[in-house]
Amino acid sequence: MRNRYKTRDITQQDEVGGYYTKNIEAITNEKLQSNSDIAAELAHRDITIITLFLLLDRIVNDEYFEAFDLEDIQADDVALWLKRYFEKNKPLQAAMLKC
């Protein structure tokens, strides 16, 4: 298994939003000391990210958006789609609200 974290630039991670520092503070404040605790948090984030990518894929491939040029889709269009989508998919809505 290759080392996934070897080339991370922590300075850049902080420059684009303070992500490194925020995570260090969260790990410290929440007393995530074991590899298992940290791995559980990373797994939760991975699941959230994958779910969001799948949802985004459904959005851009939905017939609702066929008439749009992807560059012209506005936040309100996506919000309306999400509202309709979650009305039909209550379990997914509940899962997303837990993230």
C-alpha positions in Angstrom: 0.0 0.0 0.0 1.4 3.4 -1.0 1.5 6.2 1.5 -1.4 8.4 0.6 -0.5 11.3 2.9 3.2 11.6 2.1 2.9 14.5 -0.3 0.3 16.7 1.4 1.3 20.3 1.6 0.0 21.5 5.0 0.9 25.1 4.2 -1.3 25.0 1.1 -4.1 23.3 3.0 -4.1 26.2 5.5 -3.8 28.9 2.8 -6.9 27.7 1.0 -9.1 27.8 4.2 -7.2 26.8 7.3 -8.1 23.2 6.8 -5.0 21.8 8.4 -5.2 23.9 11.5 -8.9 23.4 11.9 -8.4 19.6 11.8 -5.5 19.7 14.2 -7.7 21.8 16.6 -10.6 19.4 16.2 -8.5 16.3 16.8 -7.0 17.9 19.9 -10.4 19.3 21.2 -12.3 16.1 20.6 -9.4 14.0 22.0 -9.1 11.8 18.9 -5.8 10.2 20.0 -5.9 6.7 18.5 -5.5 5.7 14.9 -8.9 4.1 15.1 -10.6 7.3 16.2 -9.0 9.3 13.4 -9.7 6.5 10.8 -13.4 6.5 11.8 -13.6 10.3 11.2 -11.8 9.9 7.8 -14.1 7.1 6.9 -17.1 9.2 7.7 -15.8 12.0 5.6 -15.0 9.6 2.7 -18.6 8.4 2.8 -19.9 12.0 2.9 -17.8 12.9 -0.1 -18.7 9.9 -2.1 -22.4 10.5 -1.4 -22.1 14.1 -2.5 -20.3 13.1 -5.7 -23.0 10.5 -6.5 -25.7 13.1 -5.8 -23.9 15.6 -8.0 -23.7 13.0 -10.8 -27.5 12.5 -10.5 -28.1 16.2 -10.6 -26.0 16.8 -13.8 -27.5 13.7 -15.5 -31.1 14.3 -14.6 -33.6 15.1 -17.3 -34.6 18.2 -15.4 -31.3 19.7 -16.4 -31.2 18.5 -20.0 -32.4 21.9 -21.3 -29.6 23.7 -19.4 -26.0 24.3 -20.5 -24.1 23.1 -17.4 -22.4 26.5 -17.1 -25.8 28.2 -16.9 -27.2 26.2 -14.0 -27.9 28.4 -11.1 -27.9 27.6 -7.4 -31.7 28.1 -7.3 -32.1 25.4 -10.0 -30.1 22.9 -8.0 -32.0 23.8 -4.8 -35.3 23.1 -6.5 -34.0 19.9 -7.9 -32.7 18.8 -4.5 -36.0 19.6 -2.8 -37.9 17.5 -5.3 -35.3 14.7 -5.2 -35.3 14.5 -1.4 -39.1 14.5 -1.3 -38.9 11.3 -3.3 -35.9 9.9 -1.4 -36.5 10.4 2.3 -33.9 7.9 3.5 -31.2 9.6 1.6 -32.3 13.0 2.9 -32.1 11.7 6.5 -28.6 10.2 5.8 -27.4 13.5 4.3 -28.7 15.5 7.3 -26.6 13.4 9.6 -23.4 14.3 7.8 
